[in-house]
C-alpha cells in the first residue's frame, strides 16, 4: 500500500521520508536512475513499506521548484542570511541567489544576522526597497527571532548565506533541541568552515520545515538553466514593479534614454548596489552564445 510523504533527509543513497506515522528509511526505485530522476529533499513522494520494514520511494510527485546545489525541492522561501560582521556579506553574491530564486519561482526572505555585533545599516538600506521580507536578528541575543519564526510558519524554508554567517546557529536559536553543529569564523580568511555536510529538513513545529545547507560555495547557479538578458530585468522585483514605464519596450536599462529604471536609481528608489549587480549579471548573460544557451538548457533538463 502506497502512502504519501516528504523527503526530509538524503544521505548515502537512503531517503528519509516523513509521513503521518513517522519517518521511513527508503531506497529509490531502480527505474528512477534509468529515467534520469533523482529524488530530492523536500520532494513529495509515494512510498511503500515492505514486510521487512524497508521502504521504497515509488514515485516523485510534481514539484513547485527545484535546485541542483543545494539539492532541494518545493521550497516556499529561500532565507538569505546576510551579515555586516565577520564574515561580511558581498551583496553581489546575495543578488545572484535572489535572481536564481526568482527564476525558480521561489520566495525570498532576507535576514541580517549578527546584529549584536553590527546592525548592518548599509545592507538594510540596499534591500529595503526590493519588496522582500527583511529582518534583523541575532542568534546570540535573540533579537528578531520570534518575528522571523512567525514569518516562516507553515512553510518549507531553506537557509543559505556565507559560510560562517550563522545559519546553523540561527536554526539552533529558533529550535534549541536540534543542536546543529556550528563552526568558528577565520579572522584571517573572513569566512567560516562548512559545518553542514548534507541537506536536511528540520521540523520546527506547526508545519514549518527548515533546511540548513552549506554556504555560498555550494550554491551552484551554474548548474541551473541559464538566465537570459531578456528575462533578467524581470528577476529584480524593484525593476519589474516599474513595468512598461521605460520609453522603449525593449529597454535593457543600461544606456537608453527615458529609462525608468535608471531614473529610479538616480532618485534613490532603487539602490545603486542592486543596479550594479544587475549590470554585472547582464554582462555575464550577454556572453552566453545562442548555441551555448541551448546546450546548457538541454543539460539542465537532465538534472533533477
Secondary structure, 3 states (H helix, E strand, C coil): CEEEEEEEEEECCEEEEEECCEEEEEEECCHHHHHCCCCCECCEEEEEECCCCCEEEEEECCCCCEECCCCEECCCEEEEEEECCCCCCCHHHHHHHHHHHHHCCCEEEEEEECCCCCCCHHHHHHHCCCCCEEEECCCCCCCCHHHHHHHCCCCEEEEEECCCCCHHHHHHHHCHHHCCCCCCEECCCCEECCCCCCCEEEEEECCEEEEECCCHHHCCHHHCCCCCHHHHHHHCHHHHCCCCCCCCCCCCCCCCCCCHHHHHHHHCCCCHHHHHHHHHHHHHHHCCCHHHHHHHHHHHHHCC
